[in-house]
Amino acid sequence: MADETKEPAKEPAKEPAAGAPAGQPSQEQQAPRVQVSDDKASCSYANFCRVTGTPEELIIDFGLNAQPFGVPSEPVQITQRIVTNYFTAKRMLHALHLSVQRHEQAFGVLETDVQKRVVAKPQA
């Protein structure tokens, strides 16, 4: 019986884009886009984040703090937990930094201290 295993079809070599120097890949070849499907993603709001970790992994918990001022009297319910490696965490840190930087350029500096954002009402 003959072996009917077929070799996978080989893609033809792509020509460099018009205007690209010979021997250099085109822009399309340099930066392929990753396809993403979010049809199974869940979405939830969080105003609380806690970061812990091990030597190999970073653990990021997200939850809802119903009492954002002072120490909460009720426990914060963790609704999402992301466990990732430090390489992915560093890429995420960079992406978040760029996103916040663009937001602040458009809308002004974000104050993370809640007490500084609270406007005191003048007493009558």
N, CA and C atoms as an extended XYZ file, in Angstrom:
372
Properties=species:S:1:pos:R:3:atomname:S:1:resname:S:1:resid:I:1 pbc="F F F"
N         0.845       -1.183        0.000 N   MET     1
C         0.000        0.000        0.000 CA  MET     1
C         0.887        1.241        0.000 C   MET     1
N         0.610        2.158       -0.868 N   ALA     2
C         1.420        3.368       -1.010 CA  ALA     2
C         1.081        4.352        0.099 C   ALA     2
N         2.080        5.068        0.543 N   ASP     3
C         1.869        6.101        1.567 CA  ASP     3
C         1.182        7.292        0.910 C   ASP     3
N        -0.023        7.609        1.410 N   GLU     4
C        -0.800        8.688        0.805 CA  GLU     4
C        -0.698        9.988        1.586 C   GLU     4
N         0.249       10.071        2.500 N   THR     5
C         0.431       11.294        3.260 CA  THR     5
C         0.924       12.385        2.322 C   THR     5
N         0.227       13.478        2.303 N   LYS     6
C         0.592       14.584        1.427 CA  LYS     6
C         1.344       15.638        2.227 C   LYS     6
N         2.329       16.220        1.587 N   GLU     7
C         3.024       17.336        2.222 CA  GLU     7
C         2.128       18.557        2.157 C   GLU     7
N         2.164       19.406        3.208 N   PRO     8
C         1.366       20.629        3.148 CA  PRO     8
C         1.815       21.500        1.989 C   PRO     8
N         0.870       22.166        1.388 N   ALA     9
C         1.176       23.052        0.268 CA  ALA     9
C         2.063       24.192        0.759 C   ALA     9
N         3.067       24.481       -0.016 N   LYS    10
C         3.973       25.566        0.350 CA  LYS    10
C         3.471       26.854       -0.264 C   LYS    10
N         3.499       27.926        0.564 N   GLU    11
C         3.089       29.236        0.052 CA  GLU    11
C         4.173       29.762       -0.865 C   GLU    11
N         3.775       30.375       -1.953 N   PRO    12
C         4.786       30.976       -2.816 CA  PRO    12
C         5.462       32.136       -2.094 C   PRO    12
N         6.728       32.335       -2.379 N   ALA    13
C         7.457       33.449       -1.757 CA  ALA    13
C         6.828       34.758       -2.182 C   ALA    13
N         6.670       35.646       -1.187 N   LYS    14
C         6.048       36.943       -1.480 CA  LYS    14
C         7.104       37.909       -1.976 C   LYS    14
N         6.727       38.671       -2.953 N   GLU    15
C         7.601       39.704       -3.504 CA  GLU    15
C         7.591       40.898       -2.556 C   GLU    15
N         8.692       41.631       -2.441 N   PRO    16
C         8.663       42.858       -1.634 CA  PRO    16
C         7.667       43.850       -2.220 C   PRO    16
N         7.112       44.649       -1.363 N   ALA    17
C         6.135       45.644       -1.804 CA  ALA    17
C         6.806       46.631       -2.753 C   ALA    17
N         5.974       47.219       -3.594 N   ALA    18
C         6.502       48.208       -4.533 CA  ALA    18
C         7.172       49.320       -3.745 C   ALA    18
N         8.370       49.681       -4.147 N   GLY    19
C         9.083       50.754       -3.461 CA  GLY    19
C         9.961       50.253       -2.329 C   GLY    19
N         9.811       48.969       -1.922 N   ALA    20
C        10.653       48.431       -0.865 CA  ALA    20
C        11.990       48.043       -1.471 C   ALA    20
N        13.086       48.317       -0.766 N   PRO    21
C        14.393       47.952       -1.285 CA  PRO    21
C        14.488       46.436       -1.458 C   PRO    21
N        15.214       46.006       -2.489 N   ALA    22
C        15.376       44.578       -2.746 CA  ALA    22
C        16.027       43.916       -1.541 C   ALA    22
N        15.562       42.726       -1.201 N   GLY    23
C        16.130       41.989       -0.081 CA  GLY    23
C        15.521       42.350        1.266 C   GLY    23
N        14.615       43.324        1.310 N   GLN    24
C        13.957       43.683        2.567 CA  GLN    24
C        12.490       43.326        2.477 C   GLN    24
N        11.919       42.767        3.558 N   PRO    25
C        10.503       42.398        3.530 CA  PRO    25
C         9.616       43.627        3.476 C   PRO    25
N         8.432       43.440        2.947 N   SER    26
C         7.478       44.544        2.870 CA  SER    26
C         6.934       44.848        4.258 C   SER    26
N         6.239       45.970        4.390 N   GLN    27
C         5.627       46.371        5.659 CA  GLN    27
C         4.654       45.300        6.133 C   GLN    27
N         3.929       44.685        5.183 N   GLU    28
C         2.956       43.644        5.527 CA  GLU    28
C         3.646       42.462        6.192 C   GLU    28
N         4.823       42.086        5.704 N   GLN    29
C         5.549       40.959        6.269 CA  GLN    29
C         6.190       41.314        7.603 C   GLN    29
N         6.526       42.564        7.819 N   GLN    30
C         7.197       42.974        9.050 CA  GLN    30
C         6.250       42.981       10.237 C   GLN    30
N         5.018       43.348       10.043 N   ALA    31
C         4.093       43.493       11.168 CA  ALA    31
C         2.798       42.742       10.894 C   ALA    31
N         2.804       41.407       11.008 N   PRO    32
C         1.552       40.689       10.804 CA  PRO    32
C         0.584       40.992       11.947 C   PRO    32
N        -0.673       41.056       11.625 N   ARG    33
C        -1.687       41.348       12.638 CA  ARG    33
C        -2.202       40.053       13.245 C   ARG    33
N        -2.373       40.065       14.546 N   VAL    34
C        -2.923       38.918       15.250 CA  VAL    34
C        -4.436       39.019       15.187 C   VAL    34
N        -5.083       37.961       14.758 N   GLN    35
C        -6.543       37.959       14.734 CA  GLN    35
C        -7.050       37.640       16.134 C   GLN    35
N        -8.067       38.366       16.579 N   VAL    36
C        -8.631       38.207       17.919 CA  VAL    36
C       -10.124       37.987       17.806 C   VAL    36
N       -10.631       37.037       18.572 N   SER    37
C       -12.068       36.807       18.641 CA  SER    37
C       -12.500       37.033       20.083 C   SER    37
N       -13.419       37.964       20.305 N   ASP    38
C       -13.883       38.241       21.670 CA  ASP    38
C       -15.324       37.789       21.892 C   ASP    38
N       -15.814       36.869       21.066 N   ASP    39
C       -17.200       36.442       21.187 CA  ASP    39
C       -17.466       35.659       22.476 C   ASP    39
N       -16.438       35.129       23.139 N   LYS    40
C       -16.636       34.394       24.394 CA  LYS    40
C       -16.107       35.159       25.604 C   LYS    40
N       -15.731       36.406       25.414 N   ALA    41
C       -15.193       37.218       26.514 CA  ALA    41
C       -16.314       37.692       27.423 C   ALA    41
N       -16.024       37.737       28.716 N   SER    42
C       -16.977       38.315       29.654 CA  SER    42
C       -16.503       39.711       30.019 C   SER    42
N       -17.431       40.560       30.368 N   CYS    43
C       -17.104       41.941       30.684 CA  CYS    43
C       -17.670       42.278       32.056 C   CYS    43
N       -16.868       42.900       32.882 N   SER    44
C       -17.353       43.358       34.179 CA  SER    44
C       -16.592       44.622       34.553 C   SER    44
N       -17.191       45.429       35.409 N   TYR    45
C       -16.593       46.687       35.850 CA  TYR    45
C       -15.804       46.436       37.136 C   TYR    45
N       -14.678       47.110       37.284 N   ALA    46
C       -13.893       47.022       38.508 CA  ALA    46
C       -13.375       48.405       38.882 C   ALA    46
N       -13.437       48.715       40.180 N   ASN    47
C       -12.819       49.934       40.690 CA  ASN    47
C       -11.801       49.590       41.771 C   ASN    47
N       -11.460       48.301       41.849 N   PHE    48
C       -10.491       47.800       42.818 CA  PHE    48
C        -9.562       46.835       42.097 C   PHE    48
N        -8.280       46.927       42.407 N   CYS    49
C        -7.294       46.032       41.802 CA  CYS    49
C        -6.255       45.679       42.858 C   CYS    49
N        -5.931       44.406       42.940 N   ARG    50
C        -4.888       43.941       43.863 CA  ARG    50
C        -3.915       43.090       43.059 C   ARG    50
N        -2.625       43.333       43.242 N   VAL    51
C        -1.603       42.603       42.502 CA  VAL    51
C        -0.744       41.823       43.493 C   VAL    51
N        -0.647       40.529       43.280 N   THR    52
C         0.238       39.667       44.061 CA  THR    52
C         0.990       38.794       43.065 C   THR    52
N         1.872       37.971       43.556 N   GLY    53
C         2.576       37.130       42.609 CA  GLY    53
C         3.478       36.111       43.247 C   GLY    53
N         4.030       35.289       42.385 N   THR    54
C         5.021       34.286       42.738 CA  THR    54
C         6.261       34.604       41.901 C   THR    54
N         7.349       33.894       42.095 N   PRO    55
C         8.512       34.160       41.243 CA  PRO    55
C         8.245       33.933       39.748 C   PRO    55
N         7.259       33.108       39.405 N   GLU    56
C         6.981       32.805       37.999 CA  GLU    56
C         5.761       33.510       37.431 C   GLU    56
N         4.802       33.901       38.279 N   GLU    57
C         3.527       34.418       37.777 CA  GLU    57
C         3.081       35.655       38.538 C   GLU    57
N         2.302       36.448       37.856 N   LEU    58
C         1.688       37.628       38.445 CA  LEU    58
C         0.188       37.366       38.542 C   LEU    58
N        -0.402       37.678       39.683 N   ILE    59
C        -1.822       37.459       39.906 CA  ILE    59
C        -2.472       38.820       40.102 C   ILE    59
N        -3.444       39.129       39.247 N   ILE    60
C        -4.126       40.423       39.309 CA  ILE    60
C        -5.600       40.157       39.566 C   ILE    60
N        -6.085       40.632       40.722 N   ASP    61
C        -7.491       40.478       41.092 CA  ASP    61
C        -8.216       41.788       40.855 C   ASP    61
N        -9.426       41.696       40.293 N   PHE    62
C       -10.272       42.859       40.055 CA  PHE    62
C       -11.580       42.661       40.802 C   PHE    62
N       -12.116       43.757       41.339 N   GLY    63
C       -13.372       43.661       42.054 CA  GLY    63
C       -14.052       45.006       42.154 C   GLY    63
N       -15.165       45.000       42.877 N   LEU    64
C       -15.961       46.208       43.074 CA  LEU    64
C       -15.924       46.596       44.541 C   LEU    64
N       -15.376       47.774       44.816 N   ASN    65
C       -15.337       48.323       46.167 CA  ASN    65
C       -16.515       49.280       46.288 C   ASN    65
N       -17.526       48.866       47.043 N   ALA    66
C       -18.735       49.676       47.194 CA  ALA    66
C       -18.495       50.919       48.043 C   ALA    66
N       -17.405       50.952       48.800 N   GLN    67
C       -17.078       52.099       49.653 CA  GLN    67
C       -15.682       52.597       49.282 C   GLN    67
N       -15.582       53.476       48.277 N   PRO    68
C       -14.265       53.880       47.791 CA  PRO    68
C       -13.498       54.822       48.722 C   PRO    68
N       -14.125       55.356       49.758 N   PHE    69
C       -13.448       56.257       50.687 CA  PHE    69
C       -13.110       55.516       51.962 C   PHE    69
N       -11.873       55.657       52.429 N   GLY    70
C       -11.468       55.026       53.677 CA  GLY    70
C       -11.365       53.518       53.534 C   GLY    70
N       -11.400       52.831       54.672 N   VAL    71
C       -11.313       51.372       54.689 CA  VAL    71
C       -12.727       50.811       54.543 C   VAL    71
N       -12.956       49.944       53.559 N   PRO    72
C       -14.306       49.405       53.360 CA  PRO    72
C       -14.763       48.582       54.561 C   PRO    72
N       -16.039       48.729       54.922 N   SER    73
C       -16.601       47.945       56.022 CA  SER    73
C       -17.037       46.566       55.535 C   SER    73
N       -17.318       46.437       54.255 N   GLU    74
C       -17.685       45.157       53.636 CA  GLU    74
C       -16.489       44.636       52.855 C   GLU    74
N       -16.337       43.316       52.768 N   PRO    75
C       -15.227       42.797       51.947 CA  PRO    75
C       -15.418       43.150       50.471 C   PRO    75
N       -14.322       43.426       49.799 N   VAL    76
C       -14.368       43.692       48.362 CA  VAL    76
C       -14.532       42.343       47.669 C   VAL    76
N       -15.557       42.226       46.836 N   GLN    77
C       -15.788       40.986       46.101 CA  GLN    77
C       -14.918       40.958       44.853 C   GLN    77
N       -14.036       39.971       44.782 N   ILE    78
C       -13.207       39.792       43.595 CA  ILE    78
C       -14.070       39.114       42.537 C   ILE    78
N       -14.161       39.749       41.366 N   THR    79
C       -14.998       39.201       40.299 CA  THR    79
C       -14.189       38.615       39.155 C   THR    79
N       -12.946       39.035       39.009 N   GLN    80
C       -12.086       38.534       37.940 CA  GLN    80
C       -10.676       38.359       38.480 C   GLN    80
N       -10.014       37.298       38.057 N   ARG    81
C        -8.608       37.079       38.419 CA  ARG    81
C        -7.847       36.723       37.147 C   ARG    81
N        -6.772       37.457       36.906 N   ILE    82
C        -5.907       37.193       35.767 CA  ILE    82
C        -4.583       36.679       36.314 C   ILE    82
N        -4.151       35.528       35.845 N   VAL    83
C        -2.849       34.979       36.209 CA  VAL    83
C        -2.026       34.963       34.929 C   VAL    83
N        -0.868       35.601       34.973 N   THR    84
C        -0.055       35.717       33.768 CA  THR    84
C         1.426       35.627       34.134 C   THR    84
N         2.251       35.483       33.134 N   ASN    85
C         3.694       35.479       33.392 CA  ASN    85
C         4.204       36.916       33.360 C   ASN    85
N         5.420       37.124       33.825 N   TYR    86
C         5.965       38.479       33.916 CA  TYR    86
C         6.270       39.097       32.550 C   TYR    86
N         6.526       38.272       31.549 N   PHE    87
C         6.763       38.806       30.208 CA  PHE    87
C         5.486       39.447       29.657 C   PHE    87
N         4.374       38.736       29.803 N   THR    88
C         3.090       39.287       29.357 CA  THR    88
C         2.716       40.490       30.206 C   THR    88
N         2.986       40.428       31.502 N   ALA    89
C         2.686       41.561       32.387 CA  ALA    89
C         3.458       42.808       31.962 C   ALA    89
N         4.695       42.629       31.545 N   LYS    90
C         5.490       43.786       31.115 CA  LYS    90
C         4.935       44.375       29.825 C   LYS    90
N         4.497       43.517       28.902 N   ARG    91
C         3.869       44.022       27.676 CA  ARG    91
C         2.553       44.732       28.004 C   ARG    91
N         1.789       44.187       28.950 N   MET    92
C         0.536       44.821       29.363 CA  MET    92
C         0.814       46.168       30.022 C   MET    92
N         1.829       46.241       30.869 N   LEU    93
C         2.214       47.492       31.516 CA  LEU    93
C         2.522       48.560       30.470 C   LEU    93
N         3.269       48.190       29.449 N   HIS    94
C         3.619       49.133       28.388 CA  HIS    94
C         2.364       49.603       27.641 C   HIS    94
N         1.482       48.664       27.291 N   ALA    95
C         0.257       49.021       26.572 CA  ALA    95
C        -0.646       49.916       27.422 C   ALA    95
N        -0.777       49.609       28.708 N   LEU    96
C        -1.593       50.441       29.598 CA  LEU    96
C        -0.977       51.830       29.761 C   LEU    96
N         0.344       51.884       29.887 N   HIS    97
C         1.032       53.176       30.025 CA  HIS    97
C         0.761       54.053       28.805 C   HIS    97
N         0.893       53.490       27.611 N   LEU    98
C         0.638       54.264       26.396 CA  LEU    98
C        -0.815       54.729       26.323 C   LEU    98
N        -1.746       53.864       26.708 N   SER    99
C        -3.171       54.220       26.669 CA  SER    99
C        -3.491       55.351       27.638 C   SER    99
N        -2.969       55.271       28.864 N   VAL   100
C        -3.213       56.321       29.855 CA  VAL   100
C        -2.544       57.618       29.416 C   VAL   100
N        -1.354       57.522       28.856 N   GLN   101
C        -0.643       58.708       28.373 CA  GLN   101
C        -1.468       59.430       27.298 C   GLN   101
N        -2.011       58.684       26.345 N   ARG   102
C        -2.848       59.293       25.293 CA  ARG   102
C        -4.106       59.919       25.891 C   ARG   102
N        -4.717       59.249       26.872 N   HIS   103
C        -5.919       59.785       27.516 CA  HIS   103
C        -5.599       61.100       28.227 C   HIS   103
N        -4.487       61.129       28.962 N   GLU   104
C        -4.124       62.342       29.690 CA  GLU   104
C        -3.772       63.485       28.746 C   GLU   104
N        -3.175       63.187       27.608 N   GLN   105
C        -2.884       64.240       26.631 CA  GLN   105
C        -4.173       64.848       26.094 C   GLN   105
N        -5.199       64.026       25.952 N   ALA   106
C        -6.465       64.516       25.408 CA  ALA   106
C        -7.354       65.169       26.473 C   ALA   106
N        -7.344       64.634       27.692 N   PHE   107
C        -8.323       65.067       28.689 CA  PHE   107
C        -7.739       65.614       29.984 C   PHE   107
N        -6.439       65.621       30.130 N   GLY   108
C        -5.823       66.132       31.353 CA  GLY   108
C        -5.348       65.014       32.264 C   GLY   108
N        -4.535       65.385       33.240 N   VAL   109
C        -3.916       64.425       34.158 CA  VAL   109
C        -4.969       63.751       35.021 C   VAL   109
N        -4.816       62.446       35.199 N   LEU   110
C        -5.717       61.672       36.060 CA  LEU   110
C        -5.167       61.662       37.483 C   LEU   110
N        -5.962       62.091       38.434 N   GLU   111
C        -5.564       62.078       39.843 CA  GLU   111
C        -6.022       60.752       40.438 C   GLU   111
N        -5.085       59.939       40.907 N   THR   112
C        -5.448       58.625       41.447 CA  THR   112
C        -5.802       58.665       42.932 C   THR   112
N        -5.457       59.734       43.639 N   ASP   113
C        -5.829       59.868       45.052 CA  ASP   113
C        -7.263       60.376       45.128 C   ASP   113
N        -8.157       59.510       45.578 N   VAL   114
C        -9.582       59.853       45.636 CA  VAL   114
C        -9.823       61.082       46.497 C   VAL   114
N        -9.077       61.230       47.594 N   GLN   115
C        -9.271       62.363       48.502 CA  GLN   115
C        -8.994       63.689       47.805 C   GLN   115
N        -8.062       63.706       46.886 N   LYS   116
C        -7.732       64.936       46.160 CA  LYS   116
C        -8.774       65.264       45.100 C   LYS   116
N        -9.563       64.259       44.694 N   ARG   117
C       -10.591       64.504       43.673 CA  ARG   117
C       -11.908       64.971       44.267 C   ARG   117
N       -12.094       64.748       45.564 N   VAL   118
C       -13.342       65.118       46.216 CA  VAL   118
C       -13.361       66.635       46.408 C   VAL   118
N       -14.411       67.267       45.962 N   VAL   119
C       -14.552       68.717       46.110 CA  VAL   119
C       -15.279       68.965       47.423 C   VAL   119
N       -14.622       69.679       48.327 N   ALA   120
C       -15.233       69.989       49.627 CA  ALA   120
C       -16.316       71.044       49.437 C   ALA   120
N       -17.483       70.799       50.056 N   LYS   121
C       -18.600       71.762       49.977 CA  LYS   121
C       -18.388       72.823       51.044 C   LYS   121
N       -18.527       74.091       50.668 N   PRO   122
C       -18.363       75.162       51.666 CA  PRO   122
C       -19.506       75.082       52.686 C   PRO   122
N       -19.141       75.267       53.953 N   GLN   123
C       -20.159       75.220       55.023 CA  GLN   123
C       -20.827       76.579       55.142 C   GLN   123
N       -22.129       76.538       55.338 N   ALA   124
C       -22.910       77.778       55.405 CA  ALA   124
C       -22.884       78.386       56.779 C   ALA   124
